[in-house]
């Protein structure tokens, strides 16, 4: 397994367990192998067998908690961590795991306190200060977060993630000495790929702030190219998924299931593509007395994975889940809606009747939302495609990278799928154009609440005064009044965007309208 031969290791462990089925060590090792092979449900089952046989097997219980957390089963993961911490309350690994899960479930003050304690107990550990800085940032304590990131750099000058964390504050500006220090670190032969990417994305932002767009683009392009080599992204998978969605969700199927599903109207789904104004929409909505902001919730994807019988951690893009949905009756679809609401309950901290799920990739599940939660509202947050794709390209994420042309293809597929649902479910989805919101905030905000069937409230225009945790990269922007500075900002990089613009084609030239060829496809 250490050498990367995970499938071979799993096969050997399976053979061994056929002769010694109750061996806790073998169950533990095979569970780890299965998880790395994206057979996650099987891995969890093995860990449960392991812990039933050896309840004091600490490493197995820690692995069980980690896998539960990765599978978004937060309550169960927290229960396992509490059991571990009852035996070993000072264990920094268990405390870090719990702090991350608390943040994901909206317990941000508790999470912040844990990260603060861990940083102070481990003052020479750079990662502790970055984690603490991240927790400070999402709660709005920007100056304190900057100080924490600087402590991380002092601990380990080669820690590219700390520099990127500063760059990702958006309002932070590097000085000349910091830029020189980053270039110096990039000369190190033994710099890890992750740190190298962190420095390059940070330098991209530093040169962008100095209006040196060619040098900025060079850094962004190098970082993205290196990270793309490590990605197994299939650019055709989304196109195939869009085609399958369009084939399934016909007017005939949708009309035959009218009145099915869970009738509750609690969720408001804000979806689209990343960096398209969805956090702004979320902040406006969360300023209303009837709506609670939560996070980017993973539960629609969880349902799709189970229906597809593929338990990996990525988005499910095959057709198995669609076929399973099509075969379900009224009671089964209603149960899925109830399951979603029950899963989301851990994120709801108030008695407000409505809550927001702001996961952009939920656009893939628009049809599922309508089948299982027909009274839920869906808001499509849309921004100029060149601006959206460029902004995604500039954002450092360990989740993997797409080429700039792949981002363009991805955006076209999204527009095509949403055009299909506009056709087969007219009026179901409300589209918010970012540029229109910037130009006429009040009119667009009133239209938004008209769609939701809620009274307009003046404080929604002062969304930047709303005190709440914001977990996305836009956390600084939504704490300030709306500004038009980002609308045409992408044009500064236009000399380098020819491949993207050609890929986007009519989606860009006809924006904000939808090209006829995608409306009729």
C-alpha positions as CSV (number, residue, x, y, z in Angstrom):
1,X,0.0,0.0,0.0
2,X,2.9,2.4,0.8
3,X,4.2,1.8,-2.7
4,X,0.9,2.6,-4.3
5,X,-0.1,-1.0,-5.3
6,X,-3.4,-0.6,-3.5
7,X,-5.4,-3.0,-5.6
8,X,-2.8,-5.7,-5.2
9,X,-2.8,-5.1,-1.4
10,X,-6.6,-5.4,-1.3
11,X,-6.5,-8.6,-3.2
12,X,-3.9,-10.1,-0.8
13,X,-5.9,-9.0,2.3
14,X,-9.1,-10.4,0.9
15,X,-7.4,-13.8,0.5
16,X,-6.0,-13.6,4.0
17,X,-9.4,-12.7,5.5
18,X,-11.0,-15.7,3.8
19,X,-9.0,-17.8,6.1
20,X,-8.9,-15.5,9.1
21,X,-12.2,-13.5,8.8
22,X,-12.1,-11.9,12.2
23,X,-8.5,-10.5,12.2
24,X,-8.9,-6.9,13.3
25,X,-5.6,-5.8,11.7
26,X,-6.5,-7.3,8.4
27,X,-10.0,-5.8,8.5
28,X,-8.4,-2.4,9.3
29,X,-5.9,-2.6,6.4
30,X,-8.4,-3.8,3.9
31,X,-10.8,-1.0,4.9
32,X,-8.1,1.5,4.2
33,X,-7.3,-0.1,0.8
34,X,-11.0,-0.2,-0.2
35,X,-11.4,3.5,0.7
36,X,-8.5,4.4,-1.5
37,X,-10.1,2.4,-4.3
38,X,-13.3,4.5,-3.8
39,X,-15.3,1.5,-2.4
40,X,-16.2,3.6,0.5
41,X,-19.3,1.9,1.8
42,X,-17.5,-1.4,1.9
43,X,-14.7,0.2,3.8
44,X,-17.0,1.5,6.5
45,X,-18.6,-1.9,6.9
46,X,-15.2,-3.5,7.4
47,X,-14.3,-0.9,10.0
48,X,-17.5,-1.6,11.9
49,X,-16.6,-5.3,11.9
50,X,-13.1,-4.5,13.1
51,X,-14.4,-2.3,16.0
52,X,-17.0,-4.8,17.0
53,X,-14.2,-7.4,17.4
54,X,-11.7,-4.9,18.9
55,X,-13.5,-1.8,20.4
56,X,-10.3,-0.4,21.8
57,X,-8.4,-0.4,18.5
58,X,-7.7,3.3,18.5
59,X,-6.2,3.6,15.0
60,X,-9.3,1.8,13.5
61,X,-11.7,4.1,15.3
62,X,-9.7,7.2,14.2
63,X,-9.9,5.9,10.6
64,X,-13.6,5.2,11.0
65,X,-14.2,8.8,12.2
66,X,-12.1,10.2,9.3
67,X,-14.0,8.1,6.7
68,X,-17.4,9.1,8.1
69,X,-16.4,12.7,8.0
70,X,-15.2,12.4,4.4
71,X,-18.5,10.8,3.5
72,X,-20.3,13.8,5.0
73,X,-21.8,11.8,7.9
74,X,-20.9,14.5,10.4
75,X,-22.9,13.5,13.4
76,X,-21.6,9.9,13.4
77,X,-18.0,11.1,12.8
78,X,-18.3,13.6,15.8
79,X,-19.7,10.8,18.0
80,X,-16.6,8.6,17.2
81,X,-14.3,11.5,17.9
82,X,-15.9,12.3,21.2
83,X,-15.4,8.7,22.2
84,X,-11.7,8.9,21.2
85,X,-11.2,12.2,23.0
86,X,-12.8,10.9,26.2
87,X,-9.9,8.4,26.3
88,X,-7.2,10.8,25.1
89,X,-8.5,14.4,25.5
90,X,-5.2,16.1,24.5
91,X,-4.7,14.2,21.3
92,X,-4.0,16.9,18.7
93,X,-4.9,14.7,15.7
94,X,-8.4,13.9,17.1
95,X,-8.9,17.6,18.1
96,X,-8.0,18.7,14.5
97,X,-10.4,16.3,13.0
98,X,-13.2,17.5,15.4
99,X,-12.4,21.2,14.7
100,X,-12.8,20.7,11.0
101,X,-16.1,18.9,11.4
102,X,-17.4,21.5,13.7
103,X,-16.7,24.2,11.1
104,X,-18.4,22.1,8.4
105,X,-21.5,21.8,10.6
106,X,-21.7,25.6,11.4
107,X,-20.2,25.4,15.0
108,X,-17.7,28.0,14.1
109,X,-17.0,29.5,17.5
110,X,-16.3,26.1,18.9
111,X,-14.1,25.3,16.0
112,X,-12.2,28.6,16.3
113,X,-11.5,27.9,20.0
114,X,-10.1,24.5,19.2
115,X,-7.8,25.9,16.4
116,X,-6.7,28.7,18.7
117,X,-5.7,26.2,21.4
118,X,-3.9,23.9,18.9
119,X,-1.9,26.9,17.5
120,X,-0.8,28.1,20.9
121,X,0.1,24.5,22.0
122,X,2.1,24.0,18.8
123,X,3.6,27.4,18.2
124,X,6.4,26.0,15.9
125,X,4.0,24.1,13.6
126,X,3.1,26.1,10.5
127,X,0.0,24.1,9.7
128,X,-1.6,25.0,13.1
129,X,-1.3,28.7,12.3
130,X,-2.8,28.3,8.8
131,X,-5.7,26.4,10.2
132,X,-6.2,29.0,12.9
133,X,-6.0,31.8,10.3
134,X,-8.6,30.1,8.2
135,X,-11.0,29.8,11.1
136,X,-10.4,33.5,11.9
137,X,-11.0,34.5,8.3
138,X,-14.4,32.8,7.9
139,X,-15.7,34.5,11.0
140,X,-14.6,37.9,9.7
141,X,-11.5,38.6,11.8
142,X,-9.3,39.5,8.9
143,X,-6.4,41.3,10.7
144,X,-6.1,38.4,13.2
145,X,-6.1,35.9,10.3
146,X,-3.3,37.8,8.6
147,X,-1.2,37.7,11.8
148,X,-1.8,33.9,12.0
149,X,-0.7,33.4,8.4
150,X,2.4,35.4,9.0
151,X,3.2,33.2,12.0
152,X,3.0,30.2,9.7
153,X,5.5,31.7,7.3
154,X,7.8,32.6,10.2
155,X,7.7,28.9,11.2
156,X,8.3,27.6,7.7
157,X,9.2,30.0,5.0
158,X,8.7,27.3,2.3
159,X,5.1,26.9,3.2
160,X,3.4,28.0,0.0
161,X,-0.1,27.4,1.4
162,X,0.4,30.2,3.9
163,X,1.3,32.7,1.2
164,X,-1.7,31.6,-0.8
165,X,-3.9,32.0,2.2
166,X,-2.8,35.6,2.4
167,X,-3.4,36.1,-1.3
168,X,-6.9,34.6,-1.0
169,X,-7.9,37.3,1.4
170,X,-8.5,39.3,-1.8
171,X,-8.0,42.7,0.0
172,X,-4.4,41.8,1.1
173,X,-1.5,43.1,-0.9
174,X,2.1,41.7,-0.9
175,X,5.0,44.1,-0.7
176,X,8.2,43.8,-2.8
177,X,10.1,41.9,-0.1
178,X,7.4,39.3,0.1
179,X,7.3,38.8,-3.6
180,X,11.1,38.4,-3.6
181,X,10.8,35.9,-0.8
182,X,8.4,33.8,-2.8
183,X,10.6,33.8,-5.8
184,X,13.5,32.7,-3.6
185,X,11.5,29.8,-2.3
186,X,10.6,28.7,-5.8
187,X,14.3,28.2,-6.5
188,X,14.5,25.4,-4.0
189,X,14.9,22.1,-5.7
190,X,13.2,20.1,-2.9
191,X,10.1,22.3,-2.7
192,X,7.0,20.1,-2.7
193,X,4.5,20.3,-5.6
194,X,1.8,21.6,-3.3
195,X,4.0,24.4,-1.9
196,X,5.2,25.3,-5.4
197,X,1.6,25.7,-6.6
198,X,0.8,27.8,-3.5
199,X,3.6,30.2,-4.3
200,X,2.7,30.4,-8.0
201,X,-0.9,31.2,-7.3
202,X,0.1,33.7,-4.7
203,X,2.5,35.4,-7.1
204,X,-0.2,35.4,-9.7
205,X,-2.3,37.4,-7.3
206,X,0.6,39.6,-6.3
207,X,1.4,40.6,-9.9
208,X,-2.3,41.0,-10.7
209,X,-2.5,43.6,-7.9
210,X,0.4,45.4,-9.5
211,X,-1.4,45.4,-12.9
212,X,1.4,43.3,-14.4
213,X,-1.1,41.0,-16.0
214,X,1.4,39.1,-18.3
215,X,3.6,38.1,-15.3
216,X,0.4,37.3,-13.3
217,X,-0.9,35.0,-16.1
218,X,2.4,33.2,-16.4
219,X,2.3,32.2,-12.7
220,X,-1.4,31.1,-12.8
221,X,-0.8,29.1,-16.0
222,X,2.3,27.3,-14.7
223,X,0.5,26.4,-11.5
224,X,-2.6,25.1,-13.3
225,X,-0.6,23.2,-15.9
226,X,1.4,21.3,-13.2
227,X,-1.6,20.5,-11.2
228,X,-3.6,19.3,-14.3
229,X,-0.9,16.7,-14.9
230,X,-1.9,15.1,-11.6
231,X,-5.7,15.1,-12.3
232,X,-7.7,12.3,-13.8
233,X,-10.5,14.6,-14.9
234,X,-12.4,13.4,-17.9
235,X,-13.6,16.4,-19.9
236,X,-16.3,14.3,-21.7
237,X,-18.0,13.1,-18.5
238,X,-20.0,16.2,-17.9
239,X,-21.1,16.4,-21.5
240,X,-22.4,12.8,-21.3
241,X,-24.1,13.6,-18.0
242,X,-25.9,16.6,-19.5
243,X,-27.0,14.4,-22.4
244,X,-28.4,11.8,-20.0
245,X,-30.2,14.3,-17.9
246,X,-31.9,15.8,-21.0
247,X,-32.9,12.3,-22.2
248,X,-34.5,11.4,-18.8
249,X,-36.2,14.7,-17.7
250,X,-38.8,15.0,-20.5
251,X,-42.1,16.8,-20.2
252,X,-43.8,13.3,-20.2
253,X,-41.8,12.0,-17.3
254,X,-42.1,15.2,-15.2
255,X,-45.9,15.4,-15.7
256,X,-46.3,11.8,-14.8
257,X,-44.7,12.5,-11.5
258,X,-46.6,15.7,-10.6
259,X,-47.5,15.8,-7.0
260,X,-44.8,13.2,-6.0
261,X,-41.9,13.8,-3.6
262,X,-41.6,15.5,-0.2
263,X,-43.9,18.6,-0.1
264,X,-41.8,20.6,2.4
265,X,-40.4,23.9,1.0
266,X,-37.6,24.5,3.5
267,X,-34.6,24.4,1.1
268,X,-33.5,27.2,-1.2
269,X,-30.9,25.9,-3.7
270,X,-28.4,28.5,-5.0
271,X,-26.4,26.8,-7.8
272,X,-24.5,27.5,-11.0
273,X,-20.8,27.7,-11.6
274,X,-18.1,28.7,-9.1
275,X,-17.2,32.4,-8.9
276,X,-20.5,33.6,-10.4
277,X,-22.0,35.6,-7.5
278,X,-23.6,32.8,-5.6
279,X,-22.1,33.9,-2.3
280,X,-23.5,37.4,-2.9
281,X,-27.0,35.9,-3.5
282,X,-26.6,33.8,-0.4
283,X,-25.6,36.8,1.8
284,X,-28.6,38.8,0.5
285,X,-31.0,35.9,1.2
286,X,-29.4,35.2,4.6
287,X,-30.1,38.8,5.6
288,X,-33.9,38.1,5.5
289,X,-35.6,37.2,8.7
290,X,-37.1,34.0,7.3
291,X,-34.0,32.5,5.7
292,X,-30.9,30.9,7.3
293,X,-27.6,30.5,5.5
294,X,-25.8,27.2,6.0
295,X,-23.1,26.1,3.6
296,X,-22.4,24.2,0.4
297,X,-24.1,21.0,1.5
298,X,-23.0,17.6,0.1
299,X,-26.3,15.7,0.5
300,X,-27.7,15.7,-3.0
301,X,-24.4,14.3,-4.2
302,X,-24.5,11.7,-1.4
303,X,-27.9,10.5,-2.6
304,X,-26.7,10.3,-6.2
305,X,-23.7,8.3,-5.2
306,X,-25.8,5.8,-3.3
307,X,-28.3,5.5,-6.2
308,X,-25.4,5.0,-8.6
309,X,-23.8,2.4,-6.3
310,X,-20.5,4.3,-6.7
311,X,-19.3,5.5,-3.4
312,X,-16.3,7.6,-4.4
313,X,-15.8,11.1,-3.0
314,X,-16.2,13.0,-6.3
315,X,-19.3,14.1,-8.2
316,X,-21.3,11.2,-9.7
317,X,-21.6,11.9,-13.5
318,X,-22.7,8.5,-14.8
319,X,-26.4,7.5,-15.6
320,X,-27.0,4.9,-12.9
321,X,-28.5,7.4,-10.5
322,X,-30.8,8.8,-13.2
323,X,-32.0,5.3,-14.0
324,X,-32.7,4.6,-10.3
325,X,-34.6,7.8,-9.9
326,X,-36.7,7.0,-13.0
327,X,-37.7,3.6,-11.5
328,X,-38.9,5.0,-8.2
329,X,-42.4,5.5,-7.1
330,X,-44.0,8.3,-5.0
331,X,-43.1,6.9,-1.6
332,X,-39.5,6.3,-2.6
333,X,-39.0,9.8,-4.0
334,X,-40.7,11.3,-0.9
335,X,-38.3,9.3,1.3
336,X,-35.3,10.8,-0.6
337,X,-36.6,14.3,0.1
338,X,-37.0,13.6,3.7
339,X,-33.5,12.0,3.8
340,X,-32.0,15.2,2.4
341,X,-33.8,17.4,5.0
342,X,-32.8,15.2,7.8
343,X,-29.2,15.2,6.7
344,X,-29.2,19.0,6.4
345,X,-30.7,19.4,9.9
346,X,-27.3,19.4,11.6
347,X,-26.4,22.7,9.8
348,X,-29.6,24.6,10.9
349,X,-29.0,26.6,14.0
350,X,-32.1,28.8,14.1
351,X,-35.9,28.4,13.8
352,X,-36.1,30.3,10.5
353,X,-38.4,28.3,8.1
354,X,-36.1,28.3,5.1
355,X,-32.4,27.5,4.6
356,X,-29.9,27.8,1.8
357,X,-27.9,25.1,0.2
358,X,-25.3,27.0,-1.9
359,X,-23.4,24.2,-3.6
360,X,-22.7,25.2,-7.3
361,X,-22.5,21.7,-8.6
362,X,-26.1,21.1,-7.6
363,X,-27.0,22.3,-11.0
364,X,-26.4,18.7,-12.0
365,X,-29.2,17.6,-9.7
366,X,-31.8,20.1,-10.8
367,X,-34.0,17.3,-12.0
368,X,-33.5,15.3,-8.8
369,X,-34.4,18.4,-6.7
370,X,-37.7,18.7,-8.6
371,X,-38.6,15.0,-8.1
372,X,-37.8,14.7,-4.5
373,X,-38.5,18.3,-3.2
374,X,-40.9,19.7,-5.8
375,X,-41.7,22.8,-3.6
376,X,-38.0,23.8,-3.1
377,X,-36.9,27.0,-4.8
378,X,-33.9,26.9,-7.2
379,X,-31.8,30.0,-7.9
380,X,-29.3,29.9,-10.8
381,X,-26.5,32.5,-10.1
382,X,-24.9,33.4,-13.4
383,X,-22.0,35.7,-14.3
384,X,-20.2,36.5,-17.5
385,X,-18.7,33.2,-18.6
386,X,-15.2,34.6,-19.3
387,X,-15.2,36.2,-15.8
388,X,-16.4,33.1,-14.1
389,X,-13.9,30.7,-15.8
390,X,-11.0,33.1,-15.3
391,X,-11.8,33.5,-11.7
392,X,-11.9,29.7,-11.2
393,X,-8.6,29.4,-13.0
394,X,-7.0,31.8,-10.6
395,X,-8.2,30.0,-7.5
396,X,-5.9,27.5,-5.8
397,X,-7.7,24.4,-4.8
398,X,-6.4,21.0,-3.9
399,X,-9.4,19.4,-5.6
400,X,-7.7,19.3,-9.0
401,X,-7.5,21.6,-11.9
402,X,-9.1,22.0,-15.3
403,X,-7.5,23.5,-18.3
404,X,-8.8,26.9,-19.3
405,X,-10.5,25.4,-22.4
406,X,-12.0,22.6,-20.2
407,X,-13.5,25.3,-18.0
408,X,-15.1,26.7,-21.1
409,X,-16.6,23.4,-22.2
410,X,-17.8,22.9,-18.6
411,X,-19.6,26.3,-18.7
412,X,-21.3,25.5,-22.0
413,X,-22.5,22.2,-20.7
414,X,-24.0,24.0,-17.6
415,X,-25.7,26.6,-19.8
416,X,-27.2,23.8,-22.0
417,X,-28.5,21.8,-19.0
418,X,-30.1,24.8,-17.4
419,X,-31.7,25.8,-20.7
420,X,-33.2,22.4,-20.9
421,X,-34.8,22.8,-17.4
422,X,-36.0,26.2,-18.3
423,X,-37.8,24.6,-21.2
424,X,-39.3,21.6,-19.5
425,X,-40.0,23.2,-16.1
426,X,-40.8,26.8,-17.0
427,X,-40.7,29.2,-14.0
428,X,-39.1,26.6,-11.8
429,X,-35.6,28.1,-11.8
430,X,-35.0,31.8,-11.1
431,X,-31.9,33.2,-12.7
432,X,-29.8,36.0,-11.2
433,X,-27.4,37.8,-13.5
434,X,-24.5,39.1,-11.5
435,X,-24.0,42.1,-13.6
436,X,-27.7,43.1,-13.3
437,X,-27.4,42.7,-9.5
438,X,-24.5,45.1,-9.5
439,X,-26.2,47.6,-11.7
440,X,-29.6,47.7,-10.0
441,X,-29.4,45.9,-6.7
442,X,-32.8,46.8,-5.3
443,X,-34.8,45.8,-8.4
444,X,-33.0,42.5,-8.7
445,X,-33.4,41.8,-4.9
446,X,-37.1,42.5,-5.1
447,X,-37.4,40.2,-8.0
448,X,-35.6,37.5,-6.0
449,X,-38.0,37.7,-3.1
450,X,-41.0,37.9,-5.4
451,X,-39.9,34.5,-6.8
452,X,-39.5,33.1,-3.3
453,X,-42.9,34.4,-2.3
454,X,-41.4,36.3,0.6
455,X,-41.9,40.0,1.6
456,X,-39.0,42.3,0.7
457,X,-37.0,43.5,3.7
458,X,-34.8,46.6,3.6
459,X,-31.9,45.0,5.5
460,X,-31.3,42.7,2.5
461,X,-29.9,45.7,0.7
462,X,-27.4,46.1,3.5
463,X,-26.3,42.5,3.3
464,X,-22.8,43.4,4.2
465,X,-23.9,44.3,7.7
466,X,-25.2,40.7,8.3
467,X,-22.9,38.9,10.8
468,X,-22.4,35.3,9.7
469,X,-19.7,32.9,8.8
470,X,-18.8,32.7,5.1
471,X,-16.8,29.7,4.1
472,X,-16.2,30.5,0.4
473,X,-13.4,32.5,-1.2
474,X,-15.8,35.5,-1.6
475,X,-16.0,36.0,2.2
476,X,-14.3,39.4,2.1
477,X,-16.3,40.8,-0.8
478,X,-19.7,40.0,0.7
479,X,-18.7,42.0,3.8
480,X,-18.6,45.1,1.7
481,X,-21.3,47.0,-0.3
482,X,-21.7,45.9,-3.9
483,X,-19.1,47.3,-6.3
484,X,-18.9,47.2,-10.1
485,X,-15.1,46.8,-10.1
486,X,-15.3,43.0,-10.8
487,X,-17.7,43.2,-13.7
488,X,-15.2,43.8,-16.6
489,X,-12.1,42.9,-14.6
490,X,-11.6,39.8,-16.8
491,X,-10.7,42.0,-19.7
492,X,-7.3,42.7,-18.2
493,X,-6.4,39.1,-19.1
494,X,-8.2,39.1,-22.4
495,X,-4.9,38.9,-24.4
496,X,-4.4,35.4,-22.8
497,X,-7.9,34.2,-23.1
498,X,-8.2,33.4,-26.8
499,X,-8.6,29.6,-26.3
500,X,-11.2,30.2,-23.6
501,X,-13.2,32.6,-25.7
502,X,-13.2,30.4,-28.7
503,X,-14.4,27.4,-26.6
504,X,-17.2,29.5,-25.0
505,X,-18.2,30.7,-28.4
506,X,-21.8,31.9,-28.5
507,X,-22.2,31.4,-24.7
508,X,-19.9,34.4,-24.4
509,X,-20.9,36.5,-27.3
510,X,-24.6,36.2,-26.6
511,X,-24.4,36.5,-22.8
512,X,-26.6,37.0,-20.8
513,X,-28.9,35.5,-23.4
514,X,-28.8,31.8,-24.0
515,X,-27.7,30.8,-27.5
516,X,-30.4,29.3,-29.7
517,X,-28.4,26.2,-30.4
518,X,-28.3,25.3,-26.7
519,X,-32.0,26.2,-26.1
520,X,-33.1,23.9,-28.9
521,X,-30.5,21.1,-28.4
